[in-house]
Amino acid sequence: MAGPARGSITIDVEECKGCGLCVESCPPKCLELAPELSSYGVHPARYTGHDCTGCGICFYCCPEPGAIIVYRLAPPAKTLVAQSQPGGGHAATL
């Protein structure tokens, strides 16, 4: 994916059932199932740490409320370029 990440994801491994629905539905493929087991004996989902768009599809398809939190990052501030107008910046005469 081109450009910086526009979002971030937090997954509560104690809430995750390891069903993999979020992993399958993630458009940029920034989620994966962890190789280690949680205390419930399942492979919880985890964020790879890059490429998140902040779309929230993983949040909406997750069957466990509170397992996934999606954060949308603020876009970088755009710099304004001052444009000079003829006439010293006054409004145009009609």
N, C-alpha and C positions, 0 to 999 in steps of 0.2 A: 504494500500500500504506500502511496506517495504522501509525503507530508508528515507532520507530527501527529501524535495521537490526540483525539478530541475528547476522549473519555477515559475513565478508569473504573475498575470493578473490584468490589470486596466480596468475598465468599466466606460465609460462616460454615466451617467444616463440621461443626456439631449439628447444624441444621440440614446440611446437604445429604440427600439420600443416595447420591452417586448414580442417578438414573441416566445421565448423559444427555438429556433433552437440550440443555443449554449449549453443550458442546456441539451438537448436531445443528442447532438453529443459528449459531453465531455466523453472520455473513463474513466478517474479516478473519474468522478462525483464530481468535485470540484466547480461546478457552481450551482446556484439555483436562482429562482425568488424571489425577495424581497417581504415581506408581505405588505410593505408600497407602496403607489402610488407615481409616479413621477409627475412633474408639468403637464405632458401630460395625466395623468389619467391611466397609465399602470403600471404594476409591472415589474420594470427593473431587468435585470440579475445582480447578484453580485457574487463575488468570496468568497468562504467560508474561505479562508485563509490558506489552507493546501492541500497537495497531488497533486499540479499541476506538470505535467511532462514537460511543455513547448512545447508540440507537435504542438500547433497552430491550431488545428482543429476548435476550436471555432471561431478564427479569420477568417478562410476561409469560414465557413458556414454562417457568419453573413451578412445579407443583407444591413446593414447600415455601410458605410465606416467611419472609425474613431471611432466606438463605443467601440471596444475591442483592447487593446494593450497587446501582450504577450511578456514577458521578459524571456529569457533563462538564468538561473543563471550559472555562471562559476563553473565548477567542482572543488572540493577541490584539492589542490596541493598534488601530490604523493611524498612521501619521498623516496629518493634514498638511497639504502644501498650499501656502498662501499664494493666491494669484493676484497679480497687479492689474489694475484696471486703468485704462487711459483716463486722464482727468483727475488724478489724485485720489481715486477710490470713492468718488461721489457717485450718486445714482445718476443714471442716464436721463437726459432731458427729453421731454416729449415734444 
